[in-house]
Amino acid sequence: MYGTITPLFPGLPGGPEVLVVLLILVLLFGANKIPKLARSTGQAMGEFRRGREEIEEELKGMDDDDEEDEETTSTESTSTEKSTETN
């Protein structure tokens, strides 16, 4: 009637595992260095995010420029075709 309980996310650590990892972090780095480590990790993630956003904006700008060039080229070819037809 009562089967085994399977976790919702089997790959993620649960409560006891998280406590063991935190204990190991405190032993390795010391209680004073953990906030500094977390702060520097957060700053690095912010820098990475800003860099990624800048690259995405540049790529979008390049796509927009390509579309404008294609429109200009097609407009020029159409006007050239019209002028040759009238001659």
C-alpha positions as CSV (number, residue, x, y, z in Angstrom):
1,M,0.0,0.0,0.0
2,Y,2.8,2.4,0.9
3,G,5.5,2.5,-1.8
4,T,8.8,4.2,-1.8
5,I,8.8,7.9,-2.2
6,T,10.7,9.1,-5.2
7,P,12.0,12.7,-5.2
8,L,10.5,15.2,-7.6
9,F,14.0,16.2,-8.9
10,P,16.3,13.2,-8.3
11,G,19.5,15.1,-9.4
12,L,19.1,17.9,-6.9
13,P,20.5,17.6,-3.4
14,G,18.0,17.6,-0.5
15,G,18.2,19.1,3.0
16,P,20.9,16.8,4.5
17,E,23.1,17.0,1.4
18,V,22.9,20.8,1.4
19,L,23.9,20.9,5.1
20,V,26.9,18.7,4.4
21,V,28.1,20.9,1.5
22,L,27.7,24.0,3.7
23,L,29.7,22.4,6.5
24,I,32.5,21.5,4.0
25,L,32.5,25.1,2.6
26,V,32.9,26.5,6.1
27,L,35.7,24.1,6.9
28,L,37.6,24.8,3.7
29,F,37.2,28.6,3.4
30,G,36.3,29.7,6.9
31,A,33.3,31.6,8.0
32,N,34.9,35.0,7.2
33,K,35.7,34.3,3.6
34,I,32.3,32.8,2.5
35,P,30.6,36.2,2.2
36,K,33.6,37.6,0.2
37,L,33.4,34.5,-2.0
38,A,29.7,34.9,-2.6
39,R,30.1,38.6,-3.3
40,S,32.9,38.0,-5.9
41,T,30.8,35.2,-7.5
42,G,27.9,37.6,-7.8
43,Q,30.0,40.3,-9.4
44,A,31.5,37.8,-11.9
45,M,28.0,36.7,-12.8
46,G,26.9,40.3,-13.3
47,E,29.9,41.0,-15.5
48,F,29.1,37.9,-17.6
49,R,25.5,38.9,-17.9
50,R,26.4,42.5,-19.1
51,G,28.9,41.1,-21.6
52,R,26.3,38.7,-23.0
53,E,23.7,41.5,-23.3
54,E,26.2,43.7,-25.1
55,I,27.0,41.0,-27.6
56,E,23.3,40.2,-28.2
57,E,22.7,44.0,-28.9
58,E,25.6,44.0,-31.4
59,L,24.2,41.0,-33.1
60,K,20.7,42.5,-33.3
61,G,22.3,45.7,-34.7
62,M,24.1,43.7,-37.3
63,D,20.9,41.9,-38.3
64,D,19.1,45.2,-38.6
65,D,21.9,46.7,-40.8
66,D,21.7,43.6,-43.0
67,E,18.0,44.0,-43.4
68,E,18.3,47.7,-44.3
69,D,21.0,46.9,-46.8
70,E,18.8,44.2,-48.5
71,E,15.9,46.7,-48.6
72,T,18.1,49.4,-50.1
73,T,19.5,47.0,-52.7
74,S,16.1,45.7,-53.7
75,T,14.8,49.3,-54.0
76,E,17.8,50.3,-56.1
77,S,17.5,47.3,-58.4
78,T,13.7,48.0,-58.8
79,S,14.4,51.7,-59.8
80,T,17.2,50.6,-62.1
81,E,14.8,48.1,-63.8
82,K,12.2,50.8,-64.2
83,S,14.6,53.2,-65.8
84,T,15.9,50.6,-68.3
85,E,12.3,49.7,-69.3
86,T,11.5,53.3,-70.0
87,N,14.5,53.7,-72.3
